[in-house]
Amino acid sequence: MPSSNGSLTPDQVATFQRDGFIVARVFQPDDFLPVQAEISAHIDARAKELAARGQLQELHPEAPFATRFGLLATQCGRMHERFDIVDLLGDELFRLMRHPRILAAIASLVGPEITLNPIQHLRAKPPAESGRRLGYYEVPWHQDSGVTTPDSDAALLVTAWIPLLGASEEMGCMRLIPGFHRQGHARHISDPTYGTTIDPVLIPADGQVVAACRPGEVVLMGQFTPHCSTPNRSRICRWSLDLRYQATGTPSGRANHPSVVLQSPSEPKREVHDPAVWRQAWIEAKAQPGNGIRHRLG
């Protein structure tokens, strides 16, 4: 178990270095409640918008956070649109990104000077019985390095995959391949359903790990760790945050998107504590032409 402040133990760090990932208890489940409330408000606004256009009939206002999005998405696939972190840009999302316990865990891997990488996602994975198989939510094997520029390969980028309600195998939790990360960036191809994925001939037939997470647990992995997910066979939505962190001063792999310093013992004045600063950086970045994402193929 990590220490009470979230720092990883030496054994956990050694496991991360050996396997390319760990599952660690970082948060308390209640830490996610403000983010869930913020997402719920966005769900409600989006549902009302679609209902006003005649694209949604039943709003399910009394449904809990665990099921409402799935009930709405079953009626209208457009619920998924404009639902990423850079669409919401919410205060509570940013506060969770710089929560002291996640920063303590990340510091165990990259050191005390921590920058928030600009690759940030919010994913709602509804039950598969809704009939919608979206590649963005059921993803084939890939490395996070597949969506970064090669200049960031030399430094560790840590992905924190944070399921807001936990993630069981039935819910389609993450699957990973331990040890593969030592090979570095693997050849990727373009999949017509999802996009960038590791060439299937490179994926070993065995050795895959099912990374189920209890509420509060997080998957921490490096950018070369292959991972995928499977359909959600449960009756609730699998909500997750997909965040990345790096040592300050190292390339982000997304030079045209905003990175912000979250922790700097050497220069505390550089730290960004105000969500409005992070939000404004994204507003300005999204307004610039030519800021699209280029995937690495071959």
N, C-alpha and C positions, 0 to 999 in steps of 0.2 A: 504493500500500500504506500502511496505517496505520503509525505509529511502533511501536517494539518494545513500548511499554506499552499499546497499543491506541488511543491518541488518533487521531482522524481528521485527515487533511490538509485544508488550506484548499480544495483542489479537491473533495474528498469532501463537505465541508460545503456548498459551492456547488451541487454536484449534488443533494444532499438538498433544499436550498431550492428548486431549480428543478423537480425531478421529484416531490418528495414522498417519496422513498425512495432508499436505496442498498443495494448488496450489498457488504459489507466483511469482510475477514479479521480477526476479532477474537480467536478462540480457537485453541489447538492441539488437535488431535483427542483427545489424552490428557487434556485438561481435563475431558472428558465421562465418563471411565471411572468415577469415584465415583458420579455420578448414574445411570449405566447399571446399576451394581451395586445401588444402592438401589431402582431401578425393578424390576430382576430379582427382588429379594427379595419385592417386593409381588406381582409376577406369580405367583411360586411359592406364596405364601400364598393368593392368590385362587384359583388352580387347585386347590389341595388342599381349600379350602373348598367349591368347586363339586363336586369329585369326591366328597366326603363326603356331599353331597346327592343323588348319583346323576345330576348334570347334566353331568358331564364324564367321559369314559372314559379317554382317553390323555393323560398329563400332559407328555409330551415333555421330560423333565428334562434331557436332553443337548443339546437344541436351543440354538443361540446366541441372543444378544439380538436379532439382526436378524430372526429368523424365529419364535421361540417364541410370541410373542403371537398372531401370525396363525394358527398351527397350532391354538392353543387357541380363538381366537375363531371359527374355522370350525366347531368342534364346538358351541360355546355362546356365543350373543350376549351373555350376561350377564357375560362377561369384561370388557366395556366399562364396567360399572357401578362407581361409586365409584373411578374411576381418574383423577381430576383432581388438580391440585396441592393444592387445599384438602382433599382426601381423604387424600393421602399425608402432607403437611406434614413432609417429610423434611429432615434436617439438610443433606444434600448438595445438595438442590435449593436451599435457601436460600443455601448457600455459593456456588453457581454464580451466583445472582442478584446477589450482591455481589462477584463476582470482580473484581479490580482492572482487568482489561482491558476488561470490559464497562462498568464505571463510567467509565473514561477515555474510551471512545467516546461514552457518553451525555453526559459533561461537555462534549464538543466541540459538542453541540447545545443543551443546556439550561443550561449553566453548572455550577459546581463543587458547588452545593448540590443534592443529589439525593435524592428520595424514591421509594421503590418503590410504584407504584400498586397498588391491591388487585386489579386484573383480571389474573389469572395462570392459565394453562392448561397442561396436559400433554396432548398428543394422540398417540395411536397410530393410524396410518392403515394398516391391513393391506392386503394385495394384493386388488384388486377381484375376483379369481377366487374369493375366498371366498364370493361371492354376496351379500354384505351391503352395501347402499348406504345408509350412515348419513349423514344430512344434516350431522351435527356434524363429520364428517370429510371430506366432499366438499362444499364450501360455495360458494354462488353469490356474486355480487358484493355486497360490503357495505363500509361504513366502520366503523372501530372506534368512531367517535362515535355510531353507532347503538345502543350499549349503555351510553352515559354520559349524565348529565344536562347540559342546555345550559350550566350555569354553568362547565363546564370547557372550553368552546369557545374562550375567549379566550387560553388558554395552550397551549403545545405539550405534547402527550402523545406520547412516543416508544414505539412498539412495537418490541421486539426479538424477531424470529421466529428461533428457534435450532434448526436441524435437527441432531439428535444423531448422525446417520449421513450427513450430507449429504442433498441433495434434488435429484434430476435431474427432467427433464421427464417421463420414464417413470414416476417415483415420484409424480407428481402434485404437483410443487412449486408454489409460489405464483406467481400471475399478477397483475400490477399495471397501472394506467393512469397513466402519467407526466403531470404537470401538472394533473390533475383536481382535486387538493387545493386549488387556488386558489379554487375555487367554494365552499369551506366545506362544511357539512353538506348532503347531498342528501336528497331525499324518499325515505323508506324505506316499504316495505310488509311485510305478514306473508306469508311463504311457508309453505305447509302442510307442507313437508318439513323445512325448516331453521329457519325463524323470521324474523328481521329481515333484509331484503335491500333493496338499492337498487332503486327502481322500474326495471324493465328498459328502459323507453323512454328513460331518461337515460344508458344505457351506450353509448358510441361504438362503432361497428362495427369500427374498426381502431385501431391505436396501442398495443395491449396488449403488455406485456413479460413474457417467461417468466424468472422469477428463480431459475434453477438455482443451487444452492450446493454448493461442495465442502466436505468436512468441516472445520469450524472457521470457515466463513463464516456470516454472519448477515445477515438482511434487517432494516434499520432504516427505519421509516416513521412518518409522522405520523398522527394520528387521522382525517384527512380523505382519506387515500389509499385509493381503491377497490382491493380485492384479492379473489381467489377462488382455489380450487384444483380440480383435476380428479382423476379416478380414478387410483389407484395401479396401474399396469400392470406393475410389477416383481414380483419374487418375494420381496422383503423388506419389512419393515414400515417405514413412514416415521414415525419418532419426532421430535417437535418440542416445544419449549417456546415459549410465547406469553406474553411478559412485557412490562410497561409501566413507564415511568419518567417522572418530571416534576420540574420545579424545585420545591424545597421551598417551601411556602406557597401554592401554587396549588391550585385545586379538583381533586379526583380524579375527579369524575363518579360516584363511588360513596361518598357521605358516610357511609353506614351500615356500610361495610366498612373493615377496618384498613389504613392506610398507615403505612409505617415509614421513618424517615430512615436512609439508607445511607451518605451522605457529607456531612460538614459541616465544612469548614475553619474556618468562623467559630465553630462551637460543637461541637467534637468529642464532647462528652459526650452529645449527642443521638443519635449514631450507634448503630444497633442492630447488634451483631456476633454476638449469641447467638441461634441458631435457636430456642431455647426461648421467647424473648420474642415472636418473630414467630408461633410456633405457638400460644402461649397467647392471643394477640390474636385469632387466627382461631377458636379453640375458643369463646371468649367471644362473638364476633360471631355464630357459627352457632347459638348457643343462644338468641339474641334473636329474638322473633317479628317478623314484618313486614320481614325483611331480604332479601326476594326482589328479583330483578333486573327493572327496568322498561325495556323497549325503547322507542325513539323511533320512532313511526310518523307518517307524513304530512310 
